Amino acid sequence: MRQRLEARKLLVDKTSVACKVTEQDVKKKEENLSTEVRSLLVGGTTLSIAKSKLQESNCQLEGESGYAHLKIVTNKLRKRQQFMVSQVSFIYPLKIEAGPSQDQELESFPGGSRLGTKPLSQGSVRILGLPFSMAPFTKMSFFTDKKEVQKSATALGYVAHAVSLIAPYLRVPIRYPLCLGGSKTYIRDYAPYIEPSPSDMSPITTLSQNINFVEFPLFLDGQDTTRAAYAVFLLNKNIEQLLNFVGENSLGPRQVLANLKELIRIIQSPDYIDYL
């Protein structure tokens, strides 16, 4: 009987120890659960506040000063841009030489435009009655017509001025800044370059940002055609940047006048007002 009593006491002691351990675990779990409940309450409160703010924002968007108002302001801005670009088009009209004695307005271009028509050559487009040809900019010789060279330089000066006007209207900073000078216009390239000799081209350092750039002439300076051809390429890249901004692609690397005409046509089209 004593042995049995001792065994029962040992069993009771072990059971009491196990109960204490279990009680401690339960207390820890209760504490963790209460912490999670408090976090859940805080999260629910935050969610309700966020939901109320979302409802207020939706009400504001649906109101007079919301999305509808934004769309009205955007439409007014687009119409203003159309008006300003139309003034540029009036100053520098771009036409197609349809025959020996008459001109025909360019309606649209292929290659990314919304309306497809017959492709037009670069030489057929004129700006303010002046044509532009890449021939003198690719190969200069003794027999090159000096008048044609001067007309092309003047036409490029017109294009550069038109681009410098349209870009601020669209609020697009062009990649290659222009130094306007009529038929003696320059264009700047900030791309990394190899240090040239002083006779070729001299790098210019800006005092404010200490950035090197090189100026390329949009006209033939002597017999060197490489720099002028590269300047035409950079000018066309500026026009291509504006075309991409309005959702269109360039018509070609040498289609300077055609790209400018297509840019003006797209901006003046009714679809431009609703373009996102």
HELIX and SHEET records of a PDB file:
HELIX    1   1 ARG A    2  GLU A   62  1                                  61    
HELIX    2   2 TYR A   67  ILE A   91  1                                  25    
HELIX    3   3 GLN A  122  SER A  124  5                                   3    
HELIX    4   4 ALA A  135  THR A  138  1                                   4    
HELIX    5   5 LYS A  146  LEU A  170  1                                  25    
HELIX    6   6 GLY A  182  LYS A  184  5                                   3    
HELIX    7   7 THR A  226  PHE A  245  1                                  20    
HELIX    8   8 VAL A  256  GLN A  268  1                                  13    
HELIX    9   9 PRO A  270  TYR A  272  5                                   3    
SHEET    1   A 4 ASP A 103  GLU A 105  0                                        
SHEET    2   A 4 LEU A  94  GLU A  97 -1                                        
SHEET    3   A 4 VAL A 125  ILE A 127 -1                                        
SHEET    4   A 4 LEU A 130  PRO A 131 -1                                        
SHEET    1   B 4 LEU A 178  CYS A 179  0                                        
SHEET    2   B 4 TYR A 186  ASP A 189 -1                                        
SHEET    3   B 4 ASN A 212  PRO A 217 -1                                        
SHEET    4   B 4 ILE A 204  THR A 205 -1                                        
END                                                                             
